[in-house]
Amino acid sequence: MTSEITWHKSSYSSSSSCVEVSEGPTTHLRDTQHRAQAQLNVPGSEWNALLSVLTR
């Protein structure tokens, strides 16, 4: 069984440059304008650590 990824627009995206994110045990990131191309997948804990540093 394949689980469906639920995407949402990142709150860090601007109107001209959009990134979509799916957060969970593995966080997925992709370019909204090029959805069919590669996506970046990182452990959720690493994504949370990055956001923590960026929002200080």
CHARMM internal coordinates of N, CA and C (Angstrom, degrees):
IC EDIT
DIST 1 N 1 CA 1.4404
DIST 1 CA 1 C 1.5371
ANGL 1 N 1 CA 1 C 108.74
DIST 1 C 2 N 1.3230
ANGL 1 CA 1 C 2 N 117.25
DIHE 1 N 1 CA 1 C 2 N 131.88
DIST 2 N 2 CA 1.4509
ANGL 1 C 2 N 2 CA 123.11
DIHE 1 CA 1 C 2 N 2 CA 178.69
DIST 2 CA 2 C 1.5156
ANGL 2 N 2 CA 2 C 109.17
DIHE 1 C 2 N 2 CA 2 C -101.39
DIST 2 C 3 N 1.3171
ANGL 2 CA 2 C 3 N 116.71
DIHE 2 N 2 CA 2 C 3 N 128.70
DIST 3 N 3 CA 1.4644
ANGL 2 C 3 N 3 CA 119.49
DIHE 2 CA 2 C 3 N 3 CA 178.74
DIST 3 CA 3 C 1.5263
ANGL 3 N 3 CA 3 C 109.29
DIHE 2 C 3 N 3 CA 3 C -85.13
DIST 3 C 4 N 1.3110
ANGL 3 CA 3 C 4 N 114.81
DIHE 3 N 3 CA 3 C 4 N 144.58
DIST 4 N 4 CA 1.4593
ANGL 3 C 4 N 4 CA 122.72
DIHE 3 CA 3 C 4 N 4 CA 179.93
DIST 4 CA 4 C 1.5292
ANGL 4 N 4 CA 4 C 109.21
DIHE 3 C 4 N 4 CA 4 C -81.30
DIST 4 C 5 N 1.3255
ANGL 4 CA 4 C 5 N 116.73
DIHE 4 N 4 CA 4 C 5 N 135.56
DIST 5 N 5 CA 1.4585
ANGL 4 C 5 N 5 CA 121.08
DIHE 4 CA 4 C 5 N 5 CA 176.05
DIST 5 CA 5 C 1.5208
ANGL 5 N 5 CA 5 C 108.37
DIHE 4 C 5 N 5 CA 5 C -89.14
DIST 5 C 6 N 1.3308
ANGL 5 CA 5 C 6 N 116.29
DIHE 5 N 5 CA 5 C 6 N 129.89
DIST 6 N 6 CA 1.4607
ANGL 5 C 6 N 6 CA 121.78
DIHE 5 CA 5 C 6 N 6 CA 177.59
DIST 6 CA 6 C 1.5243
ANGL 6 N 6 CA 6 C 108.15
DIHE 5 C 6 N 6 CA 6 C -101.34
DIST 6 C 7 N 1.3252
ANGL 6 CA 6 C 7 N 115.86
DIHE 6 N 6 CA 6 C 7 N 116.74
DIST 7 N 7 CA 1.4621
ANGL 6 C 7 N 7 CA 122.52
DIHE 6 CA 6 C 7 N 7 CA -176.54
DIST 7 CA 7 C 1.5204
ANGL 7 N 7 CA 7 C 110.77
DIHE 6 C 7 N 7 CA 7 C -98.57
DIST 7 C 8 N 1.3365
ANGL 7 CA 7 C 8 N 116.45
DIHE 7 N 7 CA 7 C 8 N 150.22
DIST 8 N 8 CA 1.4655
ANGL 7 C 8 N 8 CA 122.18
DIHE 7 CA 7 C 8 N 8 CA 169.47
DIST 8 CA 8 C 1.5284
ANGL 8 N 8 CA 8 C 108.28
DIHE 7 C 8 N 8 CA 8 C -142.34
DIST 8 C 9 N 1.3217
ANGL 8 CA 8 C 9 N 115.62
DIHE 8 N 8 CA 8 C 9 N 152.91
DIST 9 N 9 CA 1.4573
ANGL 8 C 9 N 9 CA 120.40
DIHE 8 CA 8 C 9 N 9 CA 179.02
DIST 9 CA 9 C 1.5266
ANGL 9 N 9 CA 9 C 108.63
DIHE 8 C 9 N 9 CA 9 C -69.74
DIST 9 C 10 N 1.3047
ANGL 9 CA 9 C 10 N 116.11
DIHE 9 N 9 CA 9 C 10 N 132.23
DIST 10 N 10 CA 1.4504
ANGL 9 C 10 N 10 CA 121.02
DIHE 9 CA 9 C 10 N 10 CA 178.90
DIST 10 CA 10 C 1.5209
ANGL 10 N 10 CA 10 C 110.77
DIHE 9 C 10 N 10 CA 10 C -63.43
DIST 10 C 11 N 1.3183
ANGL 10 CA 10 C 11 N 116.49
DIHE 10 N 10 CA 10 C 11 N 139.26
DIST 11 N 11 CA 1.4683
ANGL 10 C 11 N 11 CA 120.44
DIHE 10 CA 10 C 11 N 11 CA 177.59
DIST 11 CA 11 C 1.5221
ANGL 11 N 11 CA 11 C 111.22
DIHE 10 C 11 N 11 CA 11 C -68.46
DIST 11 C 12 N 1.3305
ANGL 11 CA 11 C 12 N 117.74
DIHE 11 N 11 CA 11 C 12 N -12.08
DIST 12 N 12 CA 1.4577
ANGL 11 C 12 N 12 CA 122.40
DIHE 11 CA 11 C 12 N 12 CA 178.44
DIST 12 CA 12 C 1.5248
ANGL 12 N 12 CA 12 C 112.16
DIHE 11 C 12 N 12 CA 12 C -89.94
DIST 12 C 13 N 1.3227
ANGL 12 CA 12 C 13 N 118.18
DIHE 12 N 12 CA 12 C 13 N -2.11
DIST 13 N 13 CA 1.4619
ANGL 12 C 13 N 13 CA 122.19
DIHE 12 CA 12 C 13 N 13 CA -178.98
DIST 13 CA 13 C 1.5176
ANGL 13 N 13 CA 13 C 110.93
DIHE 12 C 13 N 13 CA 13 C -80.44
DIST 13 C 14 N 1.3269
ANGL 13 CA 13 C 14 N 115.09
DIHE 13 N 13 CA 13 C 14 N 146.98
DIST 14 N 14 CA 1.4638
ANGL 13 C 14 N 14 CA 120.56
DIHE 13 CA 13 C 14 N 14 CA 173.24
DIST 14 CA 14 C 1.5240
ANGL 14 N 14 CA 14 C 107.81
DIHE 13 C 14 N 14 CA 14 C -96.92
DIST 14 C 15 N 1.3123
ANGL 14 CA 14 C 15 N 116.80
DIHE 14 N 14 CA 14 C 15 N 177.43
DIST 15 N 15 CA 1.4670
ANGL 14 C 15 N 15 CA 119.71
DIHE 14 CA 14 C 15 N 15 CA -178.86
DIST 15 CA 15 C 1.5276
ANGL 15 N 15 CA 15 C 112.09
DIHE 14 C 15 N 15 CA 15 C -69.69
DIST 15 C 16 N 1.3276
ANGL 15 CA 15 C 16 N 117.84
DIHE 15 N 15 CA 15 C 16 N -25.73
DIST 16 N 16 CA 1.4659
ANGL 15 C 16 N 16 CA 120.00
DIHE 15 CA 15 C 16 N 16 CA -178.18
DIST 16 CA 16 C 1.5234
ANGL 16 N 16 CA 16 C 113.24
DIHE 15 C 16 N 16 CA 16 C -97.49
DIST 16 C 17 N 1.3055
ANGL 16 CA 16 C 17 N 117.66
DIHE 16 N 16 CA 16 C 17 N -17.14
DIST 17 N 17 CA 1.4586
ANGL 16 C 17 N 17 CA 121.95
DIHE 16 CA 16 C 17 N 17 CA -177.63
DIST 17 CA 17 C 1.5220
ANGL 17 N 17 CA 17 C 108.40
DIHE 16 C 17 N 17 CA 17 C -132.70
DIST 17 C 18 N 1.3336
ANGL 17 CA 17 C 18 N 116.26
DIHE 17 N 17 CA 17 C 18 N 106.21
DIST 18 N 18 CA 1.4629
ANGL 17 C 18 N 18 CA 120.22
DIHE 17 CA 17 C 18 N 18 CA -173.66
DIST 18 CA 18 C 1.5217
ANGL 18 N 18 CA 18 C 112.42
DIHE 17 C 18 N 18 CA 18 C -113.07
DIST 18 C 19 N 1.3061
ANGL 18 CA 18 C 19 N 114.43
DIHE 18 N 18 CA 18 C 19 N 138.67
DIST 19 N 19 CA 1.4525
ANGL 18 C 19 N 19 CA 122.34
DIHE 18 CA 18 C 19 N 19 CA 174.15
DIST 19 CA 19 C 1.5188
ANGL 19 N 19 CA 19 C 106.45
DIHE 18 C 19 N 19 CA 19 C -123.90
DIST 19 C 20 N 1.3305
ANGL 19 CA 19 C 20 N 116.02
DIHE 19 N 19 CA 19 C 20 N 134.48
DIST 20 N 20 CA 1.4580
ANGL 19 C 20 N 20 CA 121.12
DIHE 19 CA 19 C 20 N 20 CA 174.93
DIST 20 CA 20 C 1.5188
ANGL 20 N 20 CA 20 C 108.66
DIHE 19 C 20 N 20 CA 20 C -104.56
DIST 20 C 21 N 1.3270
ANGL 20 CA 20 C 21 N 115.24
DIHE 20 N 20 CA 20 C 21 N 144.19
DIST 21 N 21 CA 1.4541
ANGL 20 C 21 N 21 CA 122.25
DIHE 20 CA 20 C 21 N 21 CA -175.34
DIST 21 CA 21 C 1.5167
ANGL 21 N 21 CA 21 C 109.50
DIHE 20 C 21 N 21 CA 21 C -130.85
DIST 21 C 22 N 1.3206
ANGL 21 CA 21 C 22 N 115.71
DIHE 21 N 21 CA 21 C 22 N 143.60
DIST 22 N 22 CA 1.4539
ANGL 21 C 22 N 22 CA 122.45
DIHE 21 CA 21 C 22 N 22 CA 169.43
DIST 22 CA 22 C 1.5215
ANGL 22 N 22 CA 22 C 105.84
DIHE 21 C 22 N 22 CA 22 C -127.94
DIST 22 C 23 N 1.3338
ANGL 22 CA 22 C 23 N 116.09
DIHE 22 N 22 CA 22 C 23 N 109.94
DIST 23 N 23 CA 1.4550
ANGL 22 C 23 N 23 CA 120.84
DIHE 22 CA 22 C 23 N 23 CA -174.74
DIST 23 CA 23 C 1.5230
ANGL 23 N 23 CA 23 C 111.60
DIHE 22 C 23 N 23 CA 23 C -97.15
DIST 23 C 24 N 1.3148
ANGL 23 CA 23 C 24 N 115.25
DIHE 23 N 23 CA 23 C 24 N 143.09
DIST 24 N 24 CA 1.4554
ANGL 23 C 24 N 24 CA 121.86
DIHE 23 CA 23 C 24 N 24 CA 179.35
DIST 24 CA 24 C 1.5115
ANGL 24 N 24 CA 24 C 108.74
DIHE 23 C 24 N 24 CA 24 C 174.01
DIST 24 C 25 N 1.3288
ANGL 24 CA 24 C 25 N 118.38
DIHE 24 N 24 CA 24 C 25 N -155.60
DIST 25 N 25 CA 1.4638
ANGL 24 C 25 N 25 CA 120.65
DIHE 24 CA 24 C 25 N 25 CA 177.54
DIST 25 CA 25 C 1.5351
ANGL 25 N 25 CA 25 C 111.24
DIHE 24 C 25 N 25 CA 25 C -55.06
DIST 25 C 26 N 1.3353
ANGL 25 CA 25 C 26 N 115.65
DIHE 25 N 25 CA 25 C 26 N -35.17
DIST 26 N 26 CA 1.4598
ANGL 25 C 26 N 26 CA 122.42
DIHE 25 CA 25 C 26 N 26 CA 169.77
DIST 26 CA 26 C 1.5163
ANGL 26 N 26 CA 26 C 106.32
DIHE 25 C 26 N 26 CA 26 C -120.72
DIST 26 C 27 N 1.3313
ANGL 26 CA 26 C 27 N 116.59
DIHE 26 N 26 CA 26 C 27 N 129.04
DIST 27 N 27 CA 1.4538
ANGL 26 C 27 N 27 CA 120.90
DIHE 26 CA 26 C 27 N 27 CA 178.69
DIST 27 CA 27 C 1.5173
ANGL 27 N 27 CA 27 C 108.30
DIHE 26 C 27 N 27 CA 27 C -96.53
DIST 27 C 28 N 1.3261
ANGL 27 CA 27 C 28 N 116.11
DIHE 27 N 27 CA 27 C 28 N 130.20
DIST 28 N 28 CA 1.4616
ANGL 27 C 28 N 28 CA 122.84
DIHE 27 CA 27 C 28 N 28 CA -179.22
DIST 28 CA 28 C 1.5202
ANGL 28 N 28 CA 28 C 108.40
DIHE 27 C 28 N 28 CA 28 C -109.47
DIST 28 C 29 N 1.3347
ANGL 28 CA 28 C 29 N 116.84
DIHE 28 N 28 CA 28 C 29 N 139.02
DIST 29 N 29 CA 1.4606
ANGL 28 C 29 N 29 CA 122.38
DIHE 28 CA 28 C 29 N 29 CA 177.79
DIST 29 CA 29 C 1.5217
ANGL 29 N 29 CA 29 C 108.42
DIHE 28 C 29 N 29 CA 29 C -131.05
DIST 29 C 30 N 1.3368
ANGL 29 CA 29 C 30 N 115.95
DIHE 29 N 29 CA 29 C 30 N 142.23
DIST 30 N 30 CA 1.4642
ANGL 29 C 30 N 30 CA 119.87
DIHE 29 CA 29 C 30 N 30 CA 176.91
DIST 30 CA 30 C 1.5231
ANGL 30 N 30 CA 30 C 109.66
DIHE 29 C 30 N 30 CA 30 C -151.79
DIST 30 C 31 N 1.3170
ANGL 30 CA 30 C 31 N 115.01
DIHE 30 N 30 CA 30 C 31 N 158.38
DIST 31 N 31 CA 1.4615
ANGL 30 C 31 N 31 CA 123.11
DIHE 30 CA 30 C 31 N 31 CA 176.84
DIST 31 CA 31 C 1.5201
ANGL 31 N 31 CA 31 C 108.08
DIHE 30 C 31 N 31 CA 31 C -80.94
DIST 31 C 32 N 1.3160
ANGL 31 CA 31 C 32 N 117.59
DIHE 31 N 31 CA 31 C 32 N 125.07
DIST 32 N 32 CA 1.4581
ANGL 31 C 32 N 32 CA 121.68
DIHE 31 CA 31 C 32 N 32 CA -178.10
DIST 32 CA 32 C 1.5227
ANGL 32 N 32 CA 32 C 112.18
DIHE 31 C 32 N 32 CA 32 C -60.13
DIST 32 C 33 N 1.3320
ANGL 32 CA 32 C 33 N 117.29
DIHE 32 N 32 CA 32 C 33 N -35.67
DIST 33 N 33 CA 1.4657
ANGL 32 C 33 N 33 CA 120.46
DIHE 32 CA 32 C 33 N 33 CA -177.88
DIST 33 CA 33 C 1.5171
ANGL 33 N 33 CA 33 C 113.10
DIHE 32 C 33 N 33 CA 33 C -78.00
DIST 33 C 34 N 1.3373
ANGL 33 CA 33 C 34 N 117.86
DIHE 33 N 33 CA 33 C 34 N -15.01
DIST 34 N 34 CA 1.4690
ANGL 33 C 34 N 34 CA 121.82
DIHE 33 CA 33 C 34 N 34 CA -178.00
DIST 34 CA 34 C 1.5328
ANGL 34 N 34 CA 34 C 110.11
DIHE 33 C 34 N 34 CA 34 C -133.93
DIST 34 C 35 N 1.3118
ANGL 34 CA 34 C 35 N 115.87
DIHE 34 N 34 CA 34 C 35 N 55.85
DIST 35 N 35 CA 1.4642
ANGL 34 C 35 N 35 CA 121.37
DIHE 34 CA 34 C 35 N 35 CA -174.54
DIST 35 CA 35 C 1.5255
ANGL 35 N 35 CA 35 C 113.63
DIHE 34 C 35 N 35 CA 35 C -59.78
DIST 35 C 36 N 1.3193
ANGL 35 CA 35 C 36 N 117.80
DIHE 35 N 35 CA 35 C 36 N -32.57
DIST 36 N 36 CA 1.4638
ANGL 35 C 36 N 36 CA 120.91
DIHE 35 CA 35 C 36 N 36 CA -176.35
DIST 36 CA 36 C 1.5262
ANGL 36 N 36 CA 36 C 112.32
DIHE 35 C 36 N 36 CA 36 C -76.61
DIST 36 C 37 N 1.3176
ANGL 36 CA 36 C 37 N 116.89
DIHE 36 N 36 CA 36 C 37 N -14.56
DIST 37 N 37 CA 1.4581
ANGL 36 C 37 N 37 CA 119.56
DIHE 36 CA 36 C 37 N 37 CA 179.30
DIST 37 CA 37 C 1.5167
ANGL 37 N 37 CA 37 C 109.90
DIHE 36 C 37 N 37 CA 37 C -81.56
DIST 37 C 38 N 1.2919
ANGL 37 CA 37 C 38 N 116.26
DIHE 37 N 37 CA 37 C 38 N -176.11
DIST 38 N 38 CA 1.4691
ANGL 37 C 38 N 38 CA 122.08
DIHE 37 CA 37 C 38 N 38 CA -175.02
DIST 38 CA 38 C 1.5163
ANGL 38 N 38 CA 38 C 112.41
DIHE 37 C 38 N 38 CA 38 C -58.84
DIST 38 C 39 N 1.3177
ANGL 38 CA 38 C 39 N 114.89
DIHE 38 N 38 CA 38 C 39 N 153.10
DIST 39 N 39 CA 1.4544
ANGL 38 C 39 N 39 CA 121.57
DIHE 38 CA 38 C 39 N 39 CA 174.12
DIST 39 CA 39 C 1.5201
ANGL 39 N 39 CA 39 C 108.41
DIHE 38 C 39 N 39 CA 39 C -122.81
DIST 39 C 40 N 1.3029
ANGL 39 CA 39 C 40 N 115.71
DIHE 39 N 39 CA 39 C 40 N 158.27
DIST 40 N 40 CA 1.4523
ANGL 39 C 40 N 40 CA 122.53
DIHE 39 CA 39 C 40 N 40 CA 178.72
DIST 40 CA 40 C 1.5223
ANGL 40 N 40 CA 40 C 108.06
DIHE 39 C 40 N 40 CA 40 C -99.29
DIST 40 C 41 N 1.3162
ANGL 40 CA 40 C 41 N 116.96
DIHE 40 N 40 CA 40 C 41 N 131.50
DIST 41 N 41 CA 1.4614
ANGL 40 C 41 N 41 CA 122.57
DIHE 40 CA 40 C 41 N 41 CA 179.41
DIST 41 CA 41 C 1.5227
ANGL 41 N 41 CA 41 C 108.36
DIHE 40 C 41 N 41 CA 41 C -122.94
DIST 41 C 42 N 1.3275
ANGL 41 CA 41 C 42 N 117.07
DIHE 41 N 41 CA 41 C 42 N 125.23
DIST 42 N 42 CA 1.4655
ANGL 41 C 42 N 42 CA 121.85
DIHE 41 CA 41 C 42 N 42 CA -179.82
DIST 42 CA 42 C 1.5282
ANGL 42 N 42 CA 42 C 109.14
DIHE 41 C 42 N 42 CA 42 C -134.04
DIST 42 C 43 N 1.3316
ANGL 42 CA 42 C 43 N 117.05
DIHE 42 N 42 CA 42 C 43 N 153.63
DIST 43 N 43 CA 1.4640
ANGL 42 C 43 N 43 CA 118.73
DIHE 42 CA 42 C 43 N 43 CA 175.72
DIST 43 CA 43 C 1.5293
ANGL 43 N 43 CA 43 C 109.93
DIHE 42 C 43 N 43 CA 43 C -58.84
DIST 43 C 44 N 1.3182
ANGL 43 CA 43 C 44 N 116.71
DIHE 43 N 43 CA 43 C 44 N 139.37
DIST 44 N 44 CA 1.4537
ANGL 43 C 44 N 44 CA 121.58
DIHE 43 CA 43 C 44 N 44 CA -178.96
DIST 44 CA 44 C 1.5195
ANGL 44 N 44 CA 44 C 113.01
DIHE 43 C 44 N 44 CA 44 C -55.87
DIST 44 C 45 N 1.3254
ANGL 44 CA 44 C 45 N 117.16
DIHE 44 N 44 CA 44 C 45 N -36.43
DIST 45 N 45 CA 1.4702
ANGL 44 C 45 N 45 CA 120.58
DIHE 44 CA 44 C 45 N 45 CA -179.93
DIST 45 CA 45 C 1.5270
ANGL 45 N 45 CA 45 C 111.08
DIHE 44 C 45 N 45 CA 45 C -65.08
DIST 45 C 46 N 1.3308
ANGL 45 CA 45 C 46 N 116.83
DIHE 45 N 45 CA 45 C 46 N -36.15
DIST 46 N 46 CA 1.4700
ANGL 45 C 46 N 46 CA 120.82
DIHE 45 CA 45 C 46 N 46 CA 178.23
DIST 46 CA 46 C 1.5244
ANGL 46 N 46 CA 46 C 110.87
DIHE 45 C 46 N 46 CA 46 C -70.40
DIST 46 C 47 N 1.3238
ANGL 46 CA 46 C 47 N 117.11
DIHE 46 N 46 CA 46 C 47 N -38.85
DIST 47 N 47 CA 1.4607
ANGL 46 C 47 N 47 CA 121.59
DIHE 46 CA 46 C 47 N 47 CA 177.39
DIST 47 CA 47 C 1.5330
ANGL 47 N 47 CA 47 C 109.90
DIHE 46 C 47 N 47 CA 47 C -62.47
DIST 47 C 48 N 1.3254
ANGL 47 CA 47 C 48 N 116.87
DIHE 47 N 47 CA 47 C 48 N -45.14
DIST 48 N 48 CA 1.4632
ANGL 47 C 48 N 48 CA 121.21
DIHE 47 CA 47 C 48 N 48 CA 178.65
DIST 48 CA 48 C 1.5207
ANGL 48 N 48 CA 48 C 111.29
DIHE 47 C 48 N 48 CA 48 C -62.42
DIST 48 C 49 N 1.3204
ANGL 48 CA 48 C 49 N 117.60
DIHE 48 N 48 CA 48 C 49 N -39.32
DIST 49 N 49 CA 1.4699
ANGL 48 C 49 N 49 CA 121.24
DIHE 48 CA 48 C 49 N 49 CA 178.37
DIST 49 CA 49 C 1.5289
ANGL 49 N 49 CA 49 C 110.44
DIHE 48 C 49 N 49 CA 49 C -64.46
DIST 49 C 50 N 1.3294
ANGL 49 CA 49 C 50 N 117.32
DIHE 49 N 49 CA 49 C 50 N -41.59
DIST 50 N 50 CA 1.4659
ANGL 49 C 50 N 50 CA 121.04
DIHE 49 CA 49 C 50 N 50 CA 178.00
DIST 50 CA 50 C 1.5255
ANGL 50 N 50 CA 50 C 110.67
DIHE 49 C 50 N 50 CA 50 C -61.93
DIST 50 C 51 N 1.3282
ANGL 50 CA 50 C 51 N 117.01
DIHE 50 N 50 CA 50 C 51 N -48.06
DIST 51 N 51 CA 1.4641
ANGL 50 C 51 N 51 CA 120.38
DIHE 50 CA 50 C 51 N 51 CA -179.98
DIST 51 CA 51 C 1.5316
ANGL 51 N 51 CA 51 C 111.32
DIHE 50 C 51 N 51 CA 51 C -62.20
DIST 51 C 52 N 1.3146
ANGL 51 CA 51 C 52 N 116.45
DIHE 51 N 51 CA 51 C 52 N -36.74
DIST 52 N 52 CA 1.4611
ANGL 51 C 52 N 52 CA 120.50
DIHE 51 CA 51 C 52 N 52 CA 178.74
DIST 52 CA 52 C 1.5194
ANGL 52 N 52 CA 52 C 111.00
DIHE 51 C 52 N 52 CA 52 C -61.26
DIST 52 C 53 N 1.3181
ANGL 52 CA 52 C 53 N 117.03
DIHE 52 N 52 CA 52 C 53 N -43.28
DIST 53 N 53 CA 1.4599
ANGL 52 C 53 N 53 CA 121.43
DIHE 52 CA 52 C 53 N 53 CA 179.14
DIST 53 CA 53 C 1.5210
ANGL 53 N 53 CA 53 C 111.04
DIHE 52 C 53 N 53 CA 53 C -68.78
DIST 53 C 54 N 1.3176
ANGL 53 CA 53 C 54 N 117.14
DIHE 53 N 53 CA 53 C 54 N -40.84
DIST 54 N 54 CA 1.4715
ANGL 53 C 54 N 54 CA 121.19
DIHE 53 CA 53 C 54 N 54 CA -177.12
DIST 54 CA 54 C 1.5174
ANGL 54 N 54 CA 54 C 113.16
DIHE 53 C 54 N 54 CA 54 C -70.64
DIST 54 C 55 N 1.3141
ANGL 54 CA 54 C 55 N 118.01
DIHE 54 N 54 CA 54 C 55 N -25.34
DIST 55 N 55 CA 1.4658
ANGL 54 C 55 N 55 CA 120.56
DIHE 54 CA 54 C 55 N 55 CA -175.51
DIST 55 CA 55 C 1.5334
ANGL 55 N 55 CA 55 C 112.98
DIHE 54 C 55 N 55 CA 55 C -100.66
DIST 55 C 56 N 1.3055
ANGL 55 CA 55 C 56 N 117.26
DIHE 55 N 55 CA 55 C 56 N 9.69
DIST 56 N 56 CA 1.4819
ANGL 55 C 56 N 56 CA 120.29
DIHE 55 CA 55 C 56 N 56 CA 177.33
DIST 56 CA 56 C 1.4914
ANGL 56 N 56 CA 56 C 111.06
DIHE 55 C 56 N 56 CA 56 C -69.18
END
COOR INIT
IC SEED 1 N 1 CA 1 C
IC BUILD
